[in-house]
Amino acid sequence: MCRSIKTLRPPMTDEVTEEDIHAAALQYVRKISGFRAPAAHNREAFDLAVEAVAAATAELLSTLEVRGSATPRSSTPVG
């Protein structure tokens, strides 16, 4: 769907920052909403969606178990 969103888990990337998660969430919301920059009357909904997607992404990444990984993903800090 969004080819510019990079994979945020090993072995694709070793360290994930809050900025990485926010950038992916922003790109996703832009894609599904069809807005690069929403109008003022849609800004709050847009920003809330980005925050919700970023939170869901951080939760997913913190609970994934990657096969062959020496340590569980939850021990890797996000942000």
N, C-alpha and C positions, 0 to 999 in steps of 0.2 A: 504494500500500500504506500508507505512512505519510504522510498529508497534512501533518503538522506538520514534517516534515523539509524544510528549504529547500534549494534548488539552490545548490551551492557552487562555481559557475564563472561566468566572464563570459558573457554580459552580466548575468546574474542578480545577481551580487554582485561587487564590485571587490576586496575584501580578505577573505581567509579566515584565521581565527585557529585556533589549536589548540583553543580553547574551542568554536568552531563545529563543528569536526570531531568532538570528543568528544561534544558534545550530539547530533549526528546519529547517531553510533555508539550512544550510549546509548538513544536513541529506537528505533533499529532493533532492538537486542537485546531491549529491553522488548517490542516488538511481536511478534517471532518467538518469544520464550520464553513470553510470556503473563504475565510477572512484572513488576510495577512495581518492587518491591523483593524480591529473592529471599530465601528462608530462609537461615539461617546455613550450612547444609550445602551450599547451592548458590552461595554468595557468590563463592568463588574461581573457579568455572567461569564465572559471569556476568561477573565483572570481567575475566577473561582474554579472553572473547568481545568485550567492549567494546574492549579494547586492540587485539585483532586486527582488528576492523572499522575502528577509527580508523587503524591503520597502513595497511591496504589502501586506505582512503579517501585518506589523505595521498599514498600512492604513485600512485594513479590521478590525483589532481589535479595532481601534479607532472609527469606525463608526457602529459597531454592537450594537444592542439594545437587551439586554438579558431580557426576560420576568421575572418578579418578582424581578428585580433589583431595588433598591431604587434610584440609580443614573444612568444616561446614561453612557455607556462605554467610551465615548469620554472624560469624565472628569477624567478617570483613567490614570495616566501618564504611558507611555511606555518608559522605559529606564531612 
